[in-house]
Amino acid sequence: MNEDKMELEEAIVYLKKIAKEYKTYGDLDNPEFEDIMKIPEAIETVLKALKNSIPKKKIEDVLKKIQEEYELLLEHQSGKESNRTKYLQGKIHLAQELLEEK
């Protein structure tokens, strides 16, 4: 993740430099290049998303812990459902959905 972040930050600096040079020396009326100034902003958006994302491994670790707690709870409750088991089922479901999105 840190390497990805560094590469993206370097890409942002590089693309800002290209955009600045193009703005200075390029043909600003050329419709092919009208979106060139949006590139660094788009990369910054991706970088922020990466920074705020939860790594897949962390979700897997949390899911494993919740599943272990859920199974242990069921063993001690003789398979009976309780508010706690329902809560854990919800957390398991949420973690599984997050993993499917990754």
JOMO-V885066 format. One record per pair of residues at least 24 apart in sequence whose ideal C-beta (glycine too) atoms are under 10 Angstrom apart, sorted by the first residue. I is the first residue (numbers start at 1). J is the second residue. D is the distance in whole Angstrom. If there is no record, write none. Layout:
BEGIN
I/J/D ; I/J/D
END
This chain:
BEGIN
1/50/7 ; 1/51/9 ; 1/53/9 ; 1/55/6 ; 4/46/10 ; 4/47/9 ; 4/50/6 ; 4/51/10 ; 5/47/7 ; 5/50/6 ; 5/51/7 ; 7/47/10 ; 8/43/6 ; 8/44/9 ; 8/46/7 ; 8/47/5 ; 8/48/10 ; 8/50/7 ; 8/51/9 ; 9/43/9 ; 9/44/9 ; 9/47/7 ; 11/39/9 ; 11/40/9 ; 11/43/6 ; 11/46/9 ; 11/47/9 ; 12/39/9 ; 12/40/5 ; 12/41/9 ; 12/42/10 ; 12/43/5 ; 12/44/6 ; 12/46/9 ; 12/47/7 ; 13/40/9 ; 13/43/10 ; 14/40/9 ; 14/43/10 ; 15/39/5 ; 15/40/5 ; 15/41/10 ; 15/42/9 ; 15/43/6 ; 15/44/10 ; 16/40/5 ; 16/41/10 ; 16/43/9 ; 16/44/9 ; 53/102/9 ; 54/95/10 ; 54/98/7 ; 54/102/9 ; 55/102/9 ; 56/98/9 ; 56/99/7 ; 56/101/10 ; 56/102/5 ; 57/102/10 ; 58/98/10 ; 59/94/10 ; 59/95/6 ; 59/96/9 ; 59/97/10 ; 59/98/5 ; 59/99/6 ; 59/101/10 ; 59/102/7 ; 60/95/8 ; 60/98/10 ; 60/99/7 ; 60/102/9 ; 61/95/10 ; 62/91/8 ; 62/92/10 ; 62/94/10 ; 62/95/6 ; 62/98/9 ; 63/91/8 ; 63/92/7 ; 63/94/9 ; 63/95/4 ; 63/96/7 ; 63/98/9 ; 63/99/7 ; 64/95/9 ; 65/91/10 ; 65/95/10 ; 66/90/10 ; 66/91/5 ; 66/92/5 ; 66/94/9 ; 66/95/7 ; 67/91/9 ; 67/92/6 ; 67/95/9 ; 67/96/10
END
